[in-house]
Amino acid sequence: MPLFTYSAMDGRGQVKSGSIEATDARQVAGLLRDQGLYPTGVAAAATPGSPTTGGGGSAAPSSTRSRLRLPFVRPVGTKELAVFTRQLATLLRAGLPLVRGLAVLARQERNRAFCRIIESVAEAIKAGATLSEALGRHPRVFDRLDVNLVKAGEASGALDAVLDRLAQFKEKSLQLNGRIIAALVYPVIVLAVALLILSGLLVFVVPKFDQIFADLLKGAPLPPLTRFVMAASDAARHHAGVAAALGVVLGFVCRSVGRTARGAFAFDSLKLRLPVFGELILKAAVARFTRTLGTLLASGVPILPALQITREACGNARLTRAITVIHDRVKEGAAVAPTLEAAAVFPPMVAGMIEVGEQTGRLPEMLNKVAEIYEEEVDRAVAGLSSLIEPILILFLALVVGTIVIALFLPIVRIVQVLS
């Protein structure tokens, strides 16, 4: 029989690898699951003169072609993935075979790159791979959350229900992000208009008054406010390029530092300490953490692999470090709630509700309930923040324009006095 190499994860979250003889990749996955292992990758062992295949047959060439195409095509959006997952769950629930359902979805997909990926997944399944294995060959499209949830659905025999839960998770995430973006669109537009007006006044209007004042006042000193506005206009006209270059360099440096572990932790910690936005960022992160962990546990993923996947999807380095500590403590036998409370990052209510869920054996339901609570709090916070930012921006615009008008009006008064 062919020899396959594998990598898998046990119930404690430890990664194991080795080789095993089997007829195809599907049998390898079944043998690993019988041993209590979660397969994360299966590939045929390379032999001289033969290409490496992942499922025995033509699956590997198709996967290779799709991987080569991916860097050059438009990435698949979260909305497209949510629609795909929801439709696939509906087709499976209606009794349609998996390969035929994928073929139907590939024919109706308008994104050509995503269509090729779906066709590649169908070809891999025809060659003997499971759906989770086929999805795992496209890590830029289907992340570890998708692969592990599908894997749990395959193990439990409820793939359609798990896909439906995954689609609901993606739709909830899209709704939360959409509400935040929609609430901040108007303030961003007002701020952009204010900056354009300010730039236009400083670059085109104020210099003309500077020449007029020099001719009429004949060397008389300008008021301090007028001199300040004139200096700002001169800086905007002659040093805007330098300021833009410094801004680009500063942004590049911040981005480079933010990619390091210490830099990301420092920046994310600073975000959580911001006066108004810090609480909003924390609530959104808590909602994402609890929603992801609850979805994984409800789908049958063990707690340790679920914490590992949630750590990667958290989106905040400080919370990621806290989840790492929680994972290590749970691995040693501790409960989730006390370690989460000891992390001193999550709000106390989260630890309290998780403790109730652990005691009653309804931890996934309690996590999803916490996610709903914090998603509602994010909605209220975004609405309140939007209503607070709008008048502040309008007041800022009026203050800037009014200052420029007063600064230009004061020398006119002096000119009138001189002429009279």
Secondary structure, 3 states (H helix, E strand, C coil): CCEEEEEEECCCCCEEEEEEECCCHHHHHHHHHHCCCEEEEEEECCECCECCCCCCCCHHHHHHHHHHHHHHCCCCCHHHHHHHHHHHHHHHHCCCCHHHHHHHHHHHCCCHHHHHHHHHHHHHHHCCCCHHHHHHCCCCCCCHHHHHHHHHHHHHCCHHHHHHHHHHHHHHHHHHHHHHHHHHHHHHHHHHHHHHHHHHHHHHHHHHHHHHHHHHHCCCCCCHHHHHHHHHHHHHHHCHHHHHHHHHHHHHHHHHHHCCHHHHHHHHHHHHCCCCHHHHHHHHHHHHHHHHHHHHHHCCCCHHHHHHHHHHCCCCHHHHHHHHHHHHHHHCCCCHHHHHHHCCCCCHHHHHHHHHHHHHCCHHHHHHHHHHHHHHHHHHHHHHHHHHHHHHHHHHHHHHHHHHHHHHHHHHHHHHHHHC
